[in-house]
């Protein structure tokens, strides 16, 4: 057995790998896991199986009653998030028709399935929300048009018909879909319009993204100050390109890391306030409907934790 840590609810990420020994052959999966994963209870094992965090021979398994065999290679992932699946409520829907749906994503959930979970992601919640209760065997047609980082809140678009997906992906690649973000950053950003251009690449050593002199992907970020206190600034950010962690990296490299973004130098404790996550919110989305060509502008209200900090530092959003 290879365990990075004993299980505890506060653990960030845990990954177990083990080969089923002959003594455990024939056991139910939810009984086999606690025998090999230090500190994992049967109840916790059942929840991890249910959300999709268990893989046998590379295939996700979501049946607690599945029996294991001698020599099965099992991987168990726990991401430290809630083991209760996320569900979509009516107030999270910013727009919906037969072809597209636009949601206000909360912080703290993954956009798409990961090795640690299927349930508990926005994609899985949307699949459940769109499922036909009278024909549960039919899988809804969901297309990933955008992705937001786990701790980024705000507006996100999905196609929900086959005919809508290609026009939307084309809109992304041709920059016909315009996104703006709000970010709370440490430091005082000067007034005026600012632009950052660089080549970005991800390091496989620490999984962080950085600007490099050559060989990376071109990234362009524009930003402007909305309001500032003596120690932090609310900025509006427009990413011209859509690279991984682009906004977070560019603002950090400009000397203005996001509050709470410890990966890229942002403070987790700021003055008298604890910062629960990186303070980035996808505020608006402007695009033409992929079928009707109607212009749409969707706005996502600020998340409660973001609004709390805006109020605390007297940063008015115009």
KAMO-V848683 format. One record per run of one state. SS is the DSSP state (@ for helix, = for strand, . for the rest). FROM is the first residue (numbers start at 1). LEN is the number of residues. If there is no record, write none. Layout:
BEGIN
ss->SS from->FROM len->LEN
ss->SS from->FROM len->LEN
END
This chain:
BEGIN
ss->. from->1 len->1
ss->= from->2 len->2
ss->. from->4 len->10
ss->= from->14 len->6
ss->. from->20 len->2
ss->@ from->22 len->3
ss->. from->25 len->3
ss->= from->28 len->1
ss->@ from->29 len->8
ss->. from->37 len->5
ss->@ from->42 len->10
ss->. from->52 len->2
ss->= from->54 len->3
ss->. from->57 len->2
ss->= from->59 len->2
ss->. from->61 len->6
ss->= from->67 len->1
ss->. from->68 len->5
ss->= from->73 len->6
ss->. from->79 len->11
ss->@ from->90 len->3
ss->= from->93 len->4
ss->. from->97 len->3
ss->= from->100 len->6
ss->. from->106 len->8
ss->= from->114 len->1
ss->. from->115 len->2
ss->= from->117 len->1
ss->. from->118 len->4
ss->@ from->122 len->9
ss->. from->131 len->12
ss->= from->143 len->2
ss->. from->145 len->8
ss->= from->153 len->7
ss->. from->160 len->2
ss->@ from->162 len->12
ss->. from->174 len->4
ss->= from->178 len->9
ss->. from->187 len->6
ss->= from->193 len->10
ss->. from->203 len->6
ss->= from->209 len->4
ss->. from->213 len->4
ss->= from->217 len->12
ss->. from->229 len->3
ss->= from->232 len->8
ss->. from->240 len->6
ss->@ from->246 len->8
ss->. from->254 len->4
ss->= from->258 len->1
ss->. from->259 len->3
ss->@ from->262 len->3
ss->. from->265 len->4
ss->= from->269 len->2
ss->. from->271 len->2
ss->= from->273 len->2
ss->. from->275 len->5
ss->= from->280 len->9
ss->. from->289 len->6
ss->= from->295 len->5
ss->. from->300 len->4
ss->@ from->304 len->9
ss->. from->313 len->6
END
